Amino acid sequence: MMRFRFPIVIIDEDFRSENASGLGIRALAEAIEKEGFEVLGVTSYGNLSQFAQQQSRASAFILSIDDEEFGAGSKEEVDAALKNLRAFVGEIRFKNAEIPIYLYGETRTSEHIPNDVLKELHGFIHMFEDTPEFVARHIIREARSYLDSLAPPFFRALVHYAQDGSYSWHCPGHSGGVAFLKSPIGQMFHQFFGENMLRADVCNAVEELGQLLDHTGPVAASERNAARIFNADHCFFVTNGTSTSNKMVWHHTVAPGDVVVVDRNCHKSNLHAIIMTGAVPVFLTPTRNHYGIIGPIPQSEFSREAIEKKIAANPLLQGVDPKKVKPRILTLTQSTYDGVLYNTETIKSMLDGYIDTLHFDEAWLPHAAFHPYYNGMHAMGKGKAKARESLVFSTQSTHKLLAGLSQASQILVQDSQNRRLDRHLFNEAYLMHTSTSPQYAIIASCDVAAAMMEAPGGTALVEESIAEALDFRRAMRKVEKEFGKDWWFKVWGPEKLAAAGIGERDDWIIKGDAKWHGFGKLAEGFNMLDPIKSTVVTPGLDLNGKFAKTGIPASIVTKYLAEHGVVVEKTGLYSFFIMFTIGITKGRWNTLLTALQQFKDDYDKNQPMWRILPEFCAQHPRYEGMGLRDLCQSIHEMYAKGDIARLTTDMYLSDLQPAMKPSDAYARIAHRETDRVEIDLLEGRVTTSLLTPYPPGIPLLIPGERFNKKIVDYLRFAREFNRKFPGFDTDVHGLVQEVDEAGNATYFVDCVRQT
Ligand SMILES: *Cc1c(COP(=O)(O)O)cnc(C)c1O
């Protein structure tokens, strides 16, 4: 196997000393190095938890217990040293159950060490009884076997293949990167991405790696490994994102004319699936607050009776007996963008047997399986009973919250008590949507991302994310307290926050009648807020949709942050959103916090825009002379005048009636039977495209639905706003913009042709 760099770490107070103890340990270090292993010698544990981070870079630890501090005899000293040792070993084992740990002693022996520490060790080295060479070989054997155990099946096979150096005649045409070397720009590409990435970019003719499309060989072994790790009965890796995973799940289960039950706040890939399958959707409508944060669908909406009522009311389903309809699929966004989760066990018990397939779109939730915090709040909980009839699917974007390359995604399936997934039939849908040339680096990242989450490491990683997220919330509150009556940003979430540590899961269960969320009365225990999602609220708008005299629209804050090197995930009217993935560090959120402080300072001083947002002003010189506070105020006043918070809430909650099946409306595009209709003429027309405002990126209208007045009012507002504040544009996907010679923009939407 390839040589990876994982030094053996020695921690010994005497590592650099000229005494006998120092000579002994250095002799061991030299013997290890002679065998070709790197050694990293340090003289103290230092900051315990930081040092334990080293467990991911080390192949073994050797901890000396000969040190002075271990006590020349006094009981207190020995106890203190033991406590240190125990804490250190505990910290490593919290994250890593396998890495070899040795104790090293000359005068002391294992008798001095209590059992709870001994049981975590791979051995006790008593130096003067064996030669350093002998001891070194023993440790190296263990370190090697540890390293060999790390790689999951596909990654292991890919590394082996890429190192093997065999010549191939198959595609891709760059032949392990060689093609790039034949041109200067190709050379640059090669140097940037590196040899390994290109050597590992192989085609599916390579037998020894297995086939993603048939799920064979090492790929299949990796999928089985991931299924086990994520508590699923089946796992399918997908290299084209969860957008594709969703379409696969749908195409396995839904055929033309089928009734499907869909979260109105769903990702557009599910809406594309409605169009592609020719389904008739009935929508479940989520609550919203006036910040524009999307809340949960009330529990009552999930009852069979409520769904039958919707079927009865659907103009496309007139003449069918709602009691006889069995919807094919339920698709629910499990973890909304803002972090609202559902009690999946409740939903399963309400719909089991009524709906064939329960599909949880867990694009933002692959971490939930690894921490008890999320117990019952994700699709496939450990030890949870299977549904009796319905199959449960979860689609997850490995790349969004775990360590996956972009587009890394997976489909997890839980069989029911009475039905197993027919993998062959499922694969028909899988093949319909997957490229026949999958990217192997993405498969490897699916494999590695899953292996990283293996207990106990995965739990430790998620716990760290939660801890960082809570530290951030506490830090924001501390700043607020210091400012006293002066303004500051708030992080949206429950009032109660643990004083230290990660607190309790119960702190994040959304209480039915709590005021902070603004979603009205909710069923008890049905929802949770994922603490790793943080929505930061800017001043100016309250939860009732009332505008204050002054305000700070979030889009200005996030532009400011971007020019200061902090890019946020999503921006709303008076809120923006950040996420504590397992890649987030203290440095990152502290930088955000200081940048927000600078913003406040610049705002309070009304600093000129040219000074604080030079890049933005270079693109939009009209703002150069303005002060930051003045700009905030003029945008704020325009929002207030348009009563935009209430308008968007009303618009999203308005009763939207389908005039035709989404697939029929879409067919008009294929048949070129559309009109490009100007905004002012839209009311009453039927759209052929998805219309999606950003923020929040939730489709407002889907093909086949009619424009109502509220939506037209909103589009007029967006048009007016974009004219007044270029650079802060409300982006509406689905709007067609045409610019005339004088530079004036007109906006259109493509609609079903009127004859
Ligand atoms: C991002 C997202 C998807 C699509 O995932 P990709 O991996 O980007 O294709 C699907 N569903 C939801 C809820 C998402 O947020």
Ligand as a Chemical Component Dictionary entry (heavy atoms), coordinates in Angstrom:
data_LIG
# 
_chem_comp.id                   LIG 
_chem_comp.type                 NON-POLYMER 
_chem_comp.pdbx_formal_charge   0 
_chem_comp.three_letter_code    LIG 
# 
loop_
_chem_comp_atom.comp_id 
_chem_comp_atom.atom_id 
_chem_comp_atom.alt_atom_id 
_chem_comp_atom.type_symbol 
_chem_comp_atom.charge 
_chem_comp_atom.model_Cartn_x 
_chem_comp_atom.model_Cartn_y 
_chem_comp_atom.model_Cartn_z 
_chem_comp_atom.pdbx_ordinal 
LIG C1 C1 C 0 -29.229 20.557 -1.538 1  
LIG C2 C2 C 0 -30.471 19.811 -1.431 2  
LIG C3 C3 C 0 -30.775 18.767 -2.308 3  
LIG C4 C4 C 0 -29.927 18.469 -3.504 4  
LIG O1 O1 O 0 -28.686 18.008 -3.149 5  
LIG P1 P1 P 0 -27.421 18.104 -4.113 6  
LIG O2 O2 O 0 -26.492 17.163 -3.459 7  
LIG O3 O3 O 0 -26.996 19.526 -4.118 8  
LIG O4 O4 O 0 -27.859 17.659 -5.465 9  
LIG C5 C5 C 0 -31.918 18.032 -2.100 10 
LIG N1 N1 N 0 -32.737 18.311 -1.074 11 
LIG C6 C6 C 0 -32.497 19.316 -0.228 12 
LIG C7 C7 C 0 -33.437 19.551 0.906  13 
LIG C8 C8 C 0 -31.361 20.107 -0.377 14 
LIG O5 O5 O 0 -31.146 21.127 0.452  15 
# 
loop_
_chem_comp_bond.comp_id 
_chem_comp_bond.atom_id_1 
_chem_comp_bond.atom_id_2 
_chem_comp_bond.value_order 
_chem_comp_bond.pdbx_ordinal 
LIG C1 C2 SING 1  
LIG C2 C3 SING 2  
LIG C2 C8 DOUB 3  
LIG C3 C4 SING 4  
LIG C3 C5 DOUB 5  
LIG C4 O1 SING 6  
LIG O1 P1 SING 7  
LIG P1 O2 DOUB 8  
LIG P1 O3 SING 9  
LIG P1 O4 SING 10 
LIG C5 N1 SING 11 
LIG N1 C6 DOUB 12 
LIG C6 C7 SING 13 
LIG C6 C8 SING 14 
LIG C8 O5 SING 15 
# 
